[in-house]
Amino acid sequence: MREIRIDVRHQSDREIRSTMLHEMAHLAANDATGPDHGSQFWAQIESLLRQKAPLTIGFPEAPQVGYLVDDAIPKCFPLSRQKLNRLNIKEQRRLEREFRESDPARNV
């Protein structure tokens, strides 16, 4: 029997559902190699996104680091790449806003 274990520190039910779907994708992909996000995993995620599953794409293990979509998700998974790309743009804008707000010379 396989089981899913997660440390629930989520802020909402949506985040919990997204994490559960993520972990279930690992199980469905038969990820015997561990927590890696290989092609079988991304195929499962892509299938969920096509079905409009409440799934968030991101890297919560390192939120302060931006990721290049080309390095993270194979090109044959366009929905996943699109979601991560949007996340990167949003995060970049947030960081730029924080920088402007923290630099008094820019607030003149």
ABEGO torsion letter per residue (X at the ends): XBBBBBBBABABAAAAAAAAAAAAAAAAAGBAAEABBBAAAAAAAAAAAAAGBBBBBEBAABAABBBBAAAABBAABAAAAAAAAAAAAAAAAAAAAAAAAABAAAAX
